[in-house]
Each structure stands twice: as structure tokens, then as C-alpha cells.
Amino acid sequence: MGYGNNGVCLAKIAKSRYNMKVIGVNRTKRDDIPGKEYTDELYSIKDLPDKVINEADYIYATLPSTPESDNIFDINFFKKMNKDAVFINVGRGNAVNEDDIIEALEKDIIRGAVLDVTKTEPLNQDSKLYNVSPSKLLITNHSLCYVPELNKNGFECFAKNLKLSN
């Protein structure tokens, strides 16, 4: 969910290296969306069928921080997921209702989760997320989204801009 640069890079790897079925989800469904060739299906967030959410083994979220994405991943969303699925968020922390993901994990609504981002960063030491079993929740330090192709382009852009500023 979130089919920008990171979502396209993940889709390319999932499709070309692992022959996974890839369903792209973006704010709008467009025929000219870059990376469409790596998807088996493409939906807008508003038109995403519950059946598709339920059939996914992994939900990989790379949504930007917008008012529309606030708490989009809540208990209602997690209940639509397959109970053996894993939720992964490398987008923005505002998208996940943290109390709801804790409930979803503790009540075995979903199998597991990976949170590379949280609402508060760094995560407070007294966060309830730390009480979730590490067999169900992996918390990383906002670094999971290292994608060499993206980072190379970012470094090239930075170097070019640095030269221009001198």
C-alpha cells in the first residue's frame, strides 16, 4: 500500500526474484503509473476490496503522512487481513493506530508485524509496543527502507546539488 518509489522497488524485487503475486495500491488507479508492469493487480485505496486484503500474506505499507493516511491501519483493517498475514510499515508512523495493532497482535487477529516507523520517534521507553511479544512484533529504527537503487539516486542528486551550491 503506497505504490511510489519504495513500493515499486519492492514490487520489482518480489516479482522478478521471487515470482510473488503483487497487488499495488495507490491513492489513484492510473494506467500510466510507473512500475505497473510489476503488479498483477492495481487498486486505488478507496476501491481496494476486502477480499484482496484478506488474501494477502504480507501487507507492505509505504504511505506518506497525509490527513487521509492518519490511522488508516486500524483494528477494522487488521480484522480484514488473513490471520496468518504479516503487516509491515516502512512509510510513516501516523498511518498505524498503535493501540489497534497491539490488540491485533495480542488477540492473534494477525500473525505478526514489523514497524520501522512509529508515531513518536524515537519510540518512548514506556511505549506499550515494547510489551508485545518479540515473536509477533519487530521494531526497527527507521532504517528498513534502505533500497540501493533509491539511495544511489538520492546520493547522486545530493552530490549534484552540493556542487551547484558552491
Secondary structure, DSSP 8 states (H G I E B T S, - for coil): ---SHHHHHHHHHHHHHH----EEEESS--TT-TTGGG-SEEEEGGG--HHHHHH-SEEEE-----GGGTT-BSHHHHHHS-TT-EEEE-S-GGGB-HHHHHHHHHTTSSSEEEES--SSSS--TT-GGGGS-TTTEEE--S-TT--HHHHHHHHHHHHHHHHHH-
